[in-house]
Amino acid sequence: MVDTRDAGPLQGCLDQLSSSGLAPLAGIAAALHQDQHAVAQGITSPHNSGVTESRITDVKLKKRITGGVLASYFSATKSY
């Protein structure tokens, strides 16, 4: 689908995942089905958001790293 930018088989793939009997795959299918229009747009669009997604991932990683350090600092200095 992605190589040919054809979102036609998307519904069939989601149906197969939903009826697979595997809860994790059915969950993914349900999430994709809720936002199926955006998924289809992402498959068919000649543009990608790779740079944006990379920056978001970078910011989230820095936030997690900093949050972990600050969380341990605050729990060590907390007085009761």
Backbone as a printed PyTorch tensor [residue, N CA C, xyz], in Angstrom:
tensor([[[  0.8130,  -1.1970,   0.0000],
         [  0.0000,   0.0000,   0.0000],
         [  0.8580,   1.2640,   0.0000]],

        [[  1.8760,   1.2760,   0.8300],
         [  2.6840,   2.4830,   0.9660],
         [  3.5340,   2.7030,  -0.2830]],

        [[  4.1070,   1.6340,  -0.8160],
         [  4.9460,   1.7800,  -2.0130],
         [  4.1600,   2.3110,  -3.2020]],

        [[  2.9350,   1.8650,  -3.3500],
         [  2.1270,   2.2770,  -4.4980],
         [  1.2220,   3.4640,  -4.1740]],

        [[  1.2350,   3.8970,  -2.9180],
         [  0.3770,   4.9980,  -2.4440],
         [ -1.0950,   4.7370,  -2.7550]],

        [[ -1.5010,   3.5020,  -2.4940],
         [ -2.8730,   3.0900,  -2.7440],
         [ -3.5060,   2.6700,  -1.4190]],

        [[ -4.4420,   3.4650,  -0.9330],
         [ -5.0910,   3.1700,   0.3450],
         [ -6.3160,   2.2850,   0.1690]],

        [[ -6.5830,   1.8180,  -1.0270],
         [ -7.7440,   0.9660,  -1.2960],
         [ -7.8250,  -0.2660,  -0.4100]],

        [[ -6.7320,  -1.0140,  -0.2520],
         [ -6.7950,  -2.2290,   0.5660],
         [ -6.7960,  -1.9790,   2.0850]],

        [[ -6.7760,  -0.7260,   2.5020],
         [ -6.6680,  -0.4130,   3.9270],
         [ -7.8150,  -1.0170,   4.7370]],

        [[ -9.0540,  -0.8420,   4.2760],
         [-10.2000,  -1.3510,   5.0190],
         [-10.1220,  -2.8690,   5.1700]],

        [[ -9.7390,  -3.5610,   4.1150],
         [ -9.6030,  -5.0210,   4.1820],
         [ -8.5290,  -5.4510,   5.1710]],

        [[ -7.4230,  -4.7260,   5.1850],
         [ -6.3430,  -5.0320,   6.1350],
         [ -6.8010,  -4.8140,   7.5670]],

        [[ -7.5190,  -3.7220,   7.7920],
         [ -8.0200,  -3.4480,   9.1400],
         [ -9.0340,  -4.4990,   9.5750]],

        [[ -9.8760,  -4.9430,   8.6470],
         [-10.8350,  -6.0000,   8.9650],
         [-10.1260,  -7.3010,   9.3310]],

        [[ -9.0660,  -7.6410,   8.6000],
         [ -8.3010,  -8.8550,   8.9020],
         [ -7.6350,  -8.7590,  10.2630]],

        [[ -7.0840,  -7.5990,  10.5770],
         [ -6.4600,  -7.4200,  11.8890],
         [ -7.4970,  -7.5260,  12.9990]],

        [[ -8.6700,  -6.9420,  12.7770],
         [ -9.7270,  -6.9750,  13.7920],
         [-10.2060,  -8.3910,  14.0600]],

        [[-10.2780,  -9.2020,  13.0260],
         [-10.7840, -10.5680,  13.1820],
         [ -9.6730, -11.5920,  13.3890]],

        [[ -8.4600, -11.1500,  13.6460],
         [ -7.3280, -12.0710,  13.8000],
         [ -7.4030, -12.8840,  15.0870]],

        [[ -8.1380, -12.3760,  16.0790],
         [ -8.2020, -13.0770,  17.3630],
         [ -7.0630, -12.7030,  18.2920]],

        [[ -6.1780, -11.8480,  17.8520],
         [ -5.0560, -11.3970,  18.6690],
         [ -5.3710,  -9.9880,  19.1730]],

        [[ -5.4770,  -9.8560,  20.4710],
         [ -5.8990,  -8.5830,  21.0710],
         [ -5.0020,  -7.3990,  20.6750]],

        [[ -3.6710,  -7.5460,  20.6770],
         [ -2.8480,  -6.3890,  20.2980],
         [ -3.1010,  -5.9230,  18.8550]],

        [[ -3.2700,  -6.8640,  17.9350],
         [ -3.5290,  -6.4980,  16.5470],
         [ -4.9160,  -5.8830,  16.3910]],

        [[ -5.8880,  -6.4240,  17.1090],
         [ -7.2390,  -5.8670,  17.0590],
         [ -7.2480,  -4.4470,  17.6330]],

        [[ -6.4470,  -4.2070,  18.6580],
         [ -6.3460,  -2.8690,  19.2330],
         [ -5.7390,  -1.8700,  18.2690]],

        [[ -4.7060,  -2.3030,  17.5800],
         [ -4.0860,  -1.4360,  16.5690],
         [ -5.0860,  -1.1320,  15.4630]],

        [[ -5.8160,  -2.1650,  15.0250],
         [ -6.8080,  -1.9750,  13.9720],
         [ -7.8920,  -1.0030,  14.4130]],

        [[ -8.3280,  -1.1030,  15.6650],
         [ -9.3630,  -0.1970,  16.1700],
         [ -8.8580,   1.2410,  16.1960]],

        [[ -7.6170,   1.4270,  16.6260],
         [ -7.0450,   2.7790,  16.6670],
         [ -6.9000,   3.3520,  15.2590]],

        [[ -6.4450,   2.5450,  14.3330],
         [ -6.2910,   3.0050,  12.9510],
         [ -7.6480,   3.2720,  12.3080]],

        [[ -8.6360,   2.4640,  12.6710],
         [ -9.9740,   2.6440,  12.1050],
         [-10.5890,   3.9660,  12.5680]],

        [[-10.3280,   4.3570,  13.8100],
         [-10.8560,   5.6160,  14.3220],
         [-10.3150,   6.8090,  13.5450]],

        [[ -9.0980,   6.6940,  13.0610],
         [ -8.4670,   7.7950,  12.3370],
         [ -8.1480,   7.3730,  10.9030]],

        [[ -9.0530,   6.5930,  10.3260],
         [ -8.8070,   5.9960,   9.0220],
         [ -8.5920,   7.0460,   7.9280]],

        [[ -9.2840,   8.1540,   7.9970],
         [ -9.1170,   9.1960,   6.9840],
         [ -7.6790,   9.7300,   6.9860]],

        [[ -7.1510,   9.9800,   8.1680],
         [ -5.7780,  10.4830,   8.2670],
         [ -4.7660,   9.4330,   7.8320]],

        [[ -5.0310,   8.1700,   8.1680],
         [ -4.1260,   7.0890,   7.7520],
         [ -4.1050,   6.9890,   6.2310]],

        [[ -5.2820,   7.0250,   5.6220],
         [ -5.3620,   6.9690,   4.1550],
         [ -4.6630,   8.1700,   3.5270]],

        [[ -4.8350,   9.3340,   4.1350],
         [ -4.1600,  10.5330,   3.6270],
         [ -2.6460,  10.3750,   3.7220]],

        [[ -2.1770,   9.8110,   4.8120],
         [ -0.7420,   9.5840,   4.9690],
         [ -0.1890,   8.5970,   3.9600]],

        [[ -0.9920,   7.6000,   3.6040],
         [ -0.5500,   6.6060,   2.6170],
         [ -0.5100,   7.2180,   1.2150]],

        [[ -1.5140,   8.0080,   0.8790],
         [ -1.6200,   8.5120,  -0.4930],
         [ -0.8660,   9.8130,  -0.7460]],

        [[ -0.4910,  10.5270,   0.2910],
         [  0.1680,  11.8140,   0.1260],
         [  1.6170,  11.6560,  -0.3360]],

        [[  2.0390,  12.4720,  -1.3050],
         [  3.4300,  12.4000,  -1.7330],
         [  4.3740,  13.0780,  -0.7350]],

        [[  3.8120,  13.8090,   0.2120],
         [  4.6180,  14.4960,   1.2100],
         [  4.7140,  13.6330,   2.4650]],

        [[  5.8020,  13.7910,   3.1870],
         [  5.9020,  13.0790,   4.4530],
         [  6.2680,  14.0530,   5.5530]],

        [[  6.0530,  13.6120,   6.7570],
         [  6.3390,  14.4640,   7.9080],
         [  7.5080,  13.9000,   8.7060]],

        [[  8.4450,  13.2900,   8.0190],
         [  9.5800,  12.6650,   8.6870],
         [ 10.3850,  13.6170,   9.5390]],

        [[ 10.6600,  14.8050,   9.0320],
         [ 11.4450,  15.7770,   9.7910],
         [ 10.6760,  16.2230,  11.0270]],

        [[  9.3940,  16.5030,  10.8590],
         [  8.5690,  16.9220,  11.9900],
         [  8.4880,  15.8200,  13.0300]],

        [[  8.2300,  14.5990,  12.5970],
         [  8.1300,  13.4780,  13.5300],
         [  9.4570,  13.2580,  14.2580]],

        [[ 10.5540,  13.4430,  13.5640],
         [ 11.8680,  13.2890,  14.1880],
         [ 12.0690,  14.3150,  15.2920]],

        [[ 11.6890,  15.5530,  15.0280],
         [ 11.8330,  16.6100,  16.0460],
         [ 10.9320,  16.3440,  17.2460]],

        [[  9.7070,  15.8890,  16.9890],
         [  8.7840,  15.5800,  18.0840],
         [  9.3520,  14.4570,  18.9400]],

        [[  9.8890,  13.4210,  18.3010],
         [ 10.4880,  12.3120,  19.0390],
         [ 11.6710,  12.7950,  19.8610]],

        [[ 12.4810,  13.6790,  19.2900],
         [ 13.6280,  14.2260,  20.0010],
         [ 13.1930,  15.0120,  21.2360]],

        [[ 12.1780,  15.8400,  21.0740],
         [ 11.6820,  16.6310,  22.2060],
         [ 11.1070,  15.7130,  23.2890]],

        [[ 10.3460,  14.6900,  22.8850],
         [  9.7760,  13.7550,  23.8530],
         [ 10.8740,  13.0060,  24.6020]],

        [[ 11.9250,  12.6070,  23.8940],
         [ 13.0300,  11.9030,  24.5420],
         [ 13.7100,  12.8010,  25.5650]],

        [[ 13.9790,  14.0500,  25.1940],
         [ 14.6070,  14.9780,  26.1340],
         [ 13.7110,  15.2230,  27.3380]],

        [[ 12.4150,  15.3060,  27.1010],
         [ 11.4690,  15.5230,  28.2000],
         [ 11.4800,  14.3250,  29.1500]],

        [[ 11.5200,  13.1050,  28.5920],
         [ 11.5540,  11.9080,  29.4340],
         [ 12.8390,  11.8460,  30.2440]],

        [[ 13.9460,  12.1580,  29.5850],
         [ 15.2360,  12.1210,  30.2910],
         [ 15.2410,  13.1520,  31.4080]],

        [[ 14.8470,  14.3580,  31.1040],
         [ 14.8240,  15.4170,  32.1090],
         [ 13.8060,  15.1160,  33.1910]],

        [[ 12.6460,  14.6320,  32.8010],
         [ 11.6150,  14.2910,  33.7740],
         [ 12.0770,  13.2190,  34.7390]],

        [[ 12.8080,  12.2480,  34.2390],
         [ 13.3210,  11.1930,  35.1080],
         [ 14.3210,  11.7330,  36.1070]],

        [[ 15.2000,  12.6260,  35.6650],
         [ 16.1950,  13.2130,  36.5640],
         [ 15.5130,  14.0870,  37.5970]],

        [[ 14.6140,  14.9360,  37.1520],
         [ 13.9290,  15.8310,  38.0820],
         [ 13.0410,  15.0580,  39.0420]],

        [[ 12.4020,  14.0220,  38.5620],
         [ 11.5340,  13.2380,  39.4360],
         [ 12.3390,  12.5870,  40.5500]],

        [[ 13.5160,  12.0380,  40.2290],
         [ 14.3330,  11.4160,  41.2690],
         [ 14.8940,  12.4740,  42.2200]],

        [[ 15.2170,  13.6660,  41.7000],
         [ 15.7070,  14.7350,  42.5520],
         [ 14.6400,  15.1760,  43.5490]],

        [[ 13.4250,  15.3890,  43.0670],
         [ 12.3670,  15.8580,  43.9350],
         [ 11.9630,  14.7960,  44.9660]],

        [[ 11.9810,  13.5410,  44.5780],
         [ 11.6140,  12.5090,  45.5450],
         [ 12.7060,  12.3520,  46.6000]],

        [[ 13.9680,  12.6380,  46.2510],
         [ 15.0650,  12.5200,  47.2230],
         [ 15.0690,  13.7000,  48.1920]],

        [[ 14.5860,  14.8610,  47.7470],
         [ 14.6370,  16.0540,  48.6020],
         [ 13.2970,  16.3640,  49.2690]],

        [[ 12.3000,  15.5270,  49.0280],
         [ 10.9850,  15.7770,  49.6080],
         [ 11.0190,  15.5430,  51.1070]],

        [[ 10.5050,  16.4910,  51.8520],
         [ 10.4500,  16.3170,  53.3100],
         [  8.9990,  16.1250,  53.7190]],

        [[  8.8110,  15.2610,  54.6710],
         [  7.4580,  14.9510,  55.1390],
         [  7.2240,  15.5180,  56.4970]]])
